[in-house]
């Protein structure tokens, strides 16, 4: 994901204030580049982010959501 795509998503979901505490860390890390726009859009739609949330908590929740989201796109047939 590009910085512009991320900025558009946080504007669309009106979460800029909640993302601000770790926004710079996302931009300077390689994590942002590896994030998927579709998954981040779904993540921001399903979770209410807290201003007190740490960078590590945000990334951890995103990574868990990413796995669940991808797994549910292609359900396992028993």
C-alpha positions in Angstrom: 0.0 0.0 0.0 1.2 3.5 -0.7 1.2 6.4 1.7 -1.5 8.1 -0.5 -3.7 5.0 -0.4 -3.3 4.8 3.4 -4.1 8.5 3.8 -7.2 8.1 1.6 -8.4 5.1 3.8 -8.0 6.9 7.1 -9.8 9.9 5.7 -12.6 7.7 4.3 -13.1 6.1 7.7 -12.5 9.3 9.6 -9.9 7.7 11.9 -7.0 10.1 11.4 -7.0 11.3 15.0 -6.9 7.7 16.2 -4.1 6.6 13.8 -2.0 9.7 14.4 0.0 8.3 17.4 1.6 5.6 15.2 1.2 7.1 11.7 4.9 8.1 11.4 6.0 4.6 12.5 3.9 3.1 9.8 5.4 5.4 7.2 9.0 4.8 8.2 8.6 1.0 8.5 8.3 -1.4 5.7 5.0 -2.7 7.2 2.9 -0.1 5.3 4.2 -1.3 2.0 3.3 -4.9 2.7 -0.3 -4.0 3.8 -3.2 -4.7 1.4 -5.5 -1.9 0.6 -8.6 -4.1 0.5 -7.8 -5.7 3.9 -7.0 -2.4 5.6 -10.3 -1.0 4.3 -12.2 -4.0 5.8 -10.1 -3.7 9.0 -11.0 0.0 9.5 -14.6 -0.8 8.8 -14.8 -3.5 11.4 -12.7 -2.1 14.3 -13.1 1.0 16.3 -9.6 2.2 16.9 -8.7 3.8 20.2 -6.4 6.8 20.7 -4.7 4.9 23.5 -3.9 1.9 21.2 -0.1 1.3 20.8 1.6 0.8 17.5 2.2 -2.9 18.5 -1.4 -3.4 19.3 -2.5 -1.9 16.0 -0.2 -4.0 14.0 -1.0 -7.2 16.0 -4.8 -6.7 15.5 -4.2 -6.0 11.8 -2.1 -9.1 11.3 -4.7 -11.3 13.0 -7.5 -9.7 11.0 -5.4 -10.2 7.8 -5.2 -13.9 8.4 -8.9 -14.3 9.3 -9.9 -12.2 6.3 -7.9 -14.1 3.8 -9.0 -17.4 5.2 -12.7 -16.5 5.0 -12.3 -15.4 1.4 -11.4 -19.0 0.5 -13.1 -21.2 3.0 -11.8 -24.7 3.7 -14.2 -27.4 2.5 -14.4 -30.3 4.9 
